[in-house]
Amino acid sequence: MDHSVLELGDVALDSGETLLSARLAYRTYGELNAAADNVVVLPTFFTGTHRRNEGFFGPGRAIDPARHFVVSVNMFGNGLSTSPSCAAPAQRGRDFPRVSLIDNVRAQHRLLFEHIGVSRIALVAGWSMAGCQAYHWAAMYPDLVDAIVPVCASARTSVNNRVFLEGIKAALLVDPYFATGEGAPVAGLSAFGRVYAGWAYSPEFFRDGHYRALGFGSAEELLVDWERDHVDNWDAYDLLAKLWAWQHADIGGLHGGDLVAALRAIRARAIVIGCPQDKYFSVEDNAFEAEHIPRGELRLYSSPLGHCVAGPGNDPAFATFFDTAVRDALGP
């Protein structure tokens, strides 16, 4: 096993339900300094694990285990931390409770401050749902987080984003498996991946054949690859659990539904990275967030890769852009 596991016991959830015998999977890189404050937290994204997070740091990069204590934490629902596919028997599959990003960040806080013993966090960063968790960290624990760099993410999931997620959810749930419980939802997972891919990139990505730079000879080859990835690597109920958390992500709930109040309460330095071609998270929403975070700044990176521009290994120039933002957020 290439990761550690923290046994959390039964966890009371924000929904009022209880996650039984919860386990949080994580991996650390580097050494904690004497002050216990050189900590960089990297939550995972929708189809990510700690392994894919390794594409965001390394020797000589802005996040470097030679200087930082990097904690890569697997989100509930990703198959490594407690998920529908590996939960206590009473909560497997369709019986998995509703786990929010608030629940995820509370569990991460327990890992860092109670189990590992850190004193504060230098940076929380991440792409997509990981970036959403970065916003939550800064809003939930404003006195403990020095900086955040959310990438192609949001502090509150927009109506447009929720509608997109309803579409891929519907493509999955139409599979007969969810009515009969027989077999495996291969057709649903295939449809989920195919619909998902259509939103992941920009129109010009397909029009101008940018998929070739990712090793695909045609748009159809890319779609088949997304189908195969979801069928081979993802449990349907795990995807649905994370999708619910994504749809309901909203730091405004910490302030009675007032998003502006939640943003203004953030004390961390925040460098928000958006992509104008991202069809999930709009740069208009990012601009609103950066405007209301007292130490917030918006930086835009334009790319036909759209939302996937930040995917590890997709665009070396973006990695440099990200590293610059991280260095500026961390400061001297």
Secondary structure, DSSP 8 states (H G I E B T S, - for coil): --SEEEEEEEEE-TTS-EEEEEEEEEEEES---TTS--EEEEE--TT--HHHHGGG--TTSSS-TTT-EEEEE--TTSSSSS-TTTS-GGGSGGG-----HHHHHHHHHIIIIIII--S-BSEEEEETHHHHHHHHHHHH-TTTB-EEEEES--SB--HHHHHHHHHHHHHHHTSTHHHH--S--HHHHHHHHHHHHHHHS-HHHHHTTGGGGGT-SSHHHHHHHHHHHHHHH--HHHHHHHHHHHHT-BGGGGGTT-HHHHHHT--SEEEEEE-TT-SSS-HHHHHHHHHHSTTEEEEE---TTGGGGGSTTS-HHHHHHHHHHHHHHH--
